[in-house]
Amino acid sequence: MTYFEKLHPWCVIRPLPNLQRLVVARCRRRSDAESLVQVVGRLVPSVPYTIVFDPMPEPEDNSKISDRSVPEEI
């Protein structure tokens, strides 16, 4: 997690198929995220956007996730 991500926990996301999501922007305050959703919603009204609080973002390296999720056999 970068220092920027620690300071900006509010995320504006675009839901994608198969329960995936795309982080469009990160904001420090919820009010900033709400304002951004309003602006982007006017520019692209056909795409839904959602605000989520993400205090610990997922790591971008998928190999780290798979190592933790699969238990090692002895």
C-alpha positions as CSV (number, residue, x, y, z in Angstrom):
1,M,0.0,0.0,0.0
2,T,1.4,3.3,-1.0
3,Y,1.3,6.5,1.2
4,F,-1.1,8.0,-1.3
5,E,-3.5,5.1,-1.0
6,K,-3.4,5.3,2.8
7,L,-4.4,9.0,2.6
8,H,-7.2,8.5,0.1
9,P,-9.4,5.7,1.3
10,W,-12.6,6.7,-0.5
11,C,-12.8,5.1,-4.0
12,V,-15.0,5.8,-6.9
13,I,-15.5,2.5,-8.7
14,R,-17.1,1.3,-11.9
15,P,-18.6,-2.2,-11.4
16,L,-17.7,-4.6,-14.2
17,P,-19.0,-8.1,-15.1
18,N,-18.2,-11.1,-13.0
19,L,-18.1,-9.1,-9.7
20,Q,-15.0,-7.2,-10.8
21,R,-14.4,-3.5,-10.3
22,L,-12.4,-0.7,-11.7
23,V,-11.1,2.0,-9.4
24,V,-11.7,5.2,-11.3
25,A,-10.3,7.6,-8.6
26,R,-9.3,7.8,-4.9
27,C,-10.4,10.6,-2.7
28,R,-9.5,11.8,0.8
29,R,-13.1,12.7,1.8
30,R,-16.4,11.2,1.0
31,S,-17.8,14.5,-0.1
32,D,-15.0,14.8,-2.7
33,A,-15.9,11.3,-4.0
34,E,-19.6,12.2,-4.2
35,S,-18.8,15.4,-6.2
36,L,-16.7,13.4,-8.6
37,V,-19.5,10.8,-9.1
38,Q,-21.9,13.7,-9.9
39,V,-19.5,15.2,-12.5
40,V,-18.6,11.9,-14.1
41,G,-22.3,10.8,-14.1
42,R,-23.1,13.9,-16.2
43,L,-20.3,13.2,-18.6
44,V,-21.1,9.5,-19.1
45,P,-24.7,9.0,-17.9
46,S,-24.9,5.4,-19.2
47,V,-22.2,4.0,-16.8
48,P,-22.9,3.4,-13.1
49,Y,-20.4,4.5,-10.5
50,T,-20.3,3.6,-6.8
51,I,-18.4,5.0,-3.8
52,V,-16.7,2.6,-1.5
53,F,-14.5,3.0,1.6
54,D,-11.3,0.9,1.0
55,P,-8.9,1.3,3.9
56,M,-6.6,-1.5,2.7
57,P,-6.5,-1.8,-1.1
58,E,-5.8,-5.1,-2.7
59,P,-2.2,-5.7,-3.9
60,E,-1.8,-5.4,-7.6
61,D,0.5,-8.5,-7.8
62,N,-1.9,-11.5,-8.1
63,S,0.9,-14.0,-7.2
64,K,0.9,-12.7,-3.6
65,I,-2.8,-13.3,-3.3
66,S,-2.6,-16.9,-4.7
67,D,0.3,-17.7,-2.3
68,R,-1.8,-16.7,0.7
69,S,-5.0,-18.4,-0.4
70,V,-3.5,-21.8,-1.1
71,P,-2.3,-23.6,2.0
72,E,1.0,-25.4,1.8
73,E,1.0,-29.2,2.2
74,I,3.6,-30.8,4.5
